[in-house]
């Protein structure tokens, strides 16, 4: 399965969105960098709590504001919603290739979104220095994407290359 082939599937942002929620997303976009953008995004979320476009907007806002805990919550919320829609296990750790084959028949675009949301959660965890948690997700993603089209194996290589150096460096201690 070619995860990067976008030619024959509906993408999350093509799903209809309530006009008021769409207006609020546009308002948030115009307020980029301003705290008022979050209010507009949250209002859109109240109107369309399961619309992936709204969740992507919230994720990006929190990620770029360095509110990583909030970004992780949104990424995981998106994964849970998509898992439910595709009939995947709610726990990412229990998702196997067999599940992906069935999910691809239902919606290849949503399946790709799910895998990218899993990768996004890895990036957030790495930024939070939760290396073991990120490694576990990257290893799962690597097994699910055997052709490494999403780059999980490459990212895992970087994490593993950095990790031994980090562990080998002695901690600085202050002495009196």
C-alpha positions, 0 to 999 in steps of 0.5 A, spaced: 500 500 500 502 506 497 501 511 503 503 517 499 498 516 494 493 521 494 490 520 488 484 516 489 481 518 496 477 523 500 482 527 504 480 530 511 479 537 509 474 535 504 469 533 509 463 538 510 464 543 515 459 547 519 459 554 516 460 557 523 466 553 524 469 554 518 468 562 519 471 561 526 477 557 523 478 563 518 478 567 524 483 563 528 488 563 522 487 571 521 489 571 528 495 567 528 500 568 534 494 572 538 491 569 544 484 570 541 486 565 536 485 559 541 478 562 543 476 562 536 479 554 535 475 552 541 469 555 539 470 551 532 471 545 536 465 546 541 461 546 534 464 540 531 468 536 536 469 530 531 471 534 525 478 533 523 480 540 520 478 543 527 483 538 530 488 539 526 487 547 527 488 546 534 494 541 534 498 546 530 496 552 534 498 548 540 504 545 537 507 552 534 505 555 541 510 550 544 504 547 548 506 540 547 501 537 552 495 540 549 498 538 542 499 531 545 492 531 547 489 533 541 493 528 536 491 523 541 483 525 540 484 525 533 487 518 533 481 515 537 476 518 533 479 516 526 480 509 530 473 509 531 471 511 524 475 505 521 474 500 526 481 500 529 483 498 536 483 504 540 489 503 543 495 504 538 499 499 541 494 494 539 493 496 531 496 491 527 497 490 519 491 486 518 487 492 521 490 497 516 488 492 510 481 492 513 481 500 514 484 501 507 478 498 504 473 503 508 477 510 507 485 510 505 485 517 506 483 516 514 488 511 515 493 515 512 491 521 517 491 516 523 498 514 521 500 521 520 497 523 527 501 517 530 507 520 528 505 527 530 504 524 537 511 521 536 514 528 535 511 531 541 513 526 545 520 527 543 520 534 544 517 533 551 523 528 552 519 522 553 524 518 549 521 511 551 514 513 549 516 516 543 520 510 541 515 505 542 510 509 537 515 510 532 517 502 532 509 501 532 509 506 526 515 502 523 512 496 523 505 498 520 509 502 514 514 497 512 516 501 506 518 507 511 514 512 507 512 516 513 520 516 515 519 513 522 525 508 521 529 514 519 527 518 525 528 512 530 535 512 527 536 519 529 533 518 536 537 512 537 544 515 535 542 521 539 540 517 545 547 513 546 551 520 546 546 523 551 546 517 556 554 516 555 555 524 557 556 524 565 551 529 569 554 535 571 554 536 578 556 542 583 560 541 588 561 546 594 
